[in-house]
Amino acid sequence: MKELYLLGATGSIGTQVLDIVKQNPTEFKVITMTANHRIEALRHLIDEFKPRFVSVGQEKDSIALQKDYPNLAIGYGPNGIIQAATYHSNHSDTLLVNALVGISGLMPTVEAIKIKRDIALANKETLVVAGDIINQLLQEYQVNLYPIDSEHSAIWQCLKGEAHKTIQRLIITASGGTFRDYLRSHLQTVTVEEALKHPNWSMGNKITIDSATMMNKGFEVIEAYHLFHVLPHQIETIIHRESIVHSMVEFNDHSIIAQLSDHDMRLPISYALFYPKRVSNPVRSLNLVKLAKLSFEEVSFDRYPCLNYAYQALNKGGNACAILNAANEAAVDLFLNRQIDFLSIETIIKEALDTTTWIEKPTLMQLMDTDASVKKIIYQRYKKG
């Protein structure tokens, strides 16, 4: 039985992880879980999965939970998340599932690596902000990192059994997001409600906005660079409206291997949880005849400048990707709280990339400081009231 340490248990990925656990009760035991503000949802999960340790965002919530669960170890805040990620176990088969959204997912990953705990990673910021450092730690501590993102899971599956030197390019597909058929002139006035209506996927709010700006795809390019150790120019993005082909790999003989499946996150989650086994799951089987066609379109940097900013930051290196991520995180938060319009997201990101001090070889603490300072400046400038 594999022990799971689940960060972000009440979120979109976390709840799907727990669905898989419920379907496979003899395979997994949830040891720790975290939630931020969804305390009632966490109570239900505590009753159902009986973890040994939980952590919440606020101290007051931890105090209230402790009264109801006196025998349960409970933490709160950033330290509580790290406690959940590194909770002691004598079991040989343990896995941290990092399903947090935002920079809060970085340090728990780092600390889990240091205790040699394998990681199933859905948190984008871990690799976007600190990919070079994470890879150094993975090598130093001999830890495995399994991607949960559908695109990276697809590439991972396509590369199985292939020699790294034969990779010609990675082709990451994108749905085009909520506004793929809108003229840019119409984007100035789109609402939060419109932006959250993704055509294919059911996801959390932030990632849905990132999909609409194509920053999500930019982050995936950066992650792919760190996961698969190719050069930036070997990673391409194309629009694929149907979200059936999740990514492709072209090899040096110009053959292309693709991974196809229904757009259901339970498949890449299951692949990461059970690896190296491939097991059956409730994901709907594809009917290729009914599907009829698969379409592919070129991505325009003029239409999606955020994707261009991601490539620029990746090529620049240093703390540029940390600047990119921090600016995007703050800007999306401001948009979701109706403080700025949709197109201001990309304006804010460009401002941050142009004006923030660049550090060529940042330490982990310098990356965290970059994140904090970029967000502080943006909130001071744009937050109302």
Secondary structure, DSSP 4 states (H G I P E B T S, - for coil): -EEEEEESTTSHHHHHHHHHHHH-TTTEEEEEEE-SS-HHHHHHHHHHH--SEEEES-HHHHHHHHHH-TTSEEEEHHHHHHHHHH-----S-EEEEE---SGGGHHHHHHHHHTT-EEEE--THHHHHHHHHHHHHHHHHT--EEE-SHHHHHHHHHHTT--GGGEEEEEEEE---TTTTS-GGGGGG--HHHHT--SS----HHHHHHHHHTHHHHHHHHHHHHHH---GGGEEEEE-TT--EEEEEEETTS-EEEEE--S-THHHHHHHHHTT-----SPPPP-HHHH-----EEPPTTT-HHHHHHHHHHHH-TTHHHHHHHHHHHHHHHHHTTSS-TTHHHHHHHHHHHHSPP-SS--HHHHHHHHHHHHHHHHHHH---
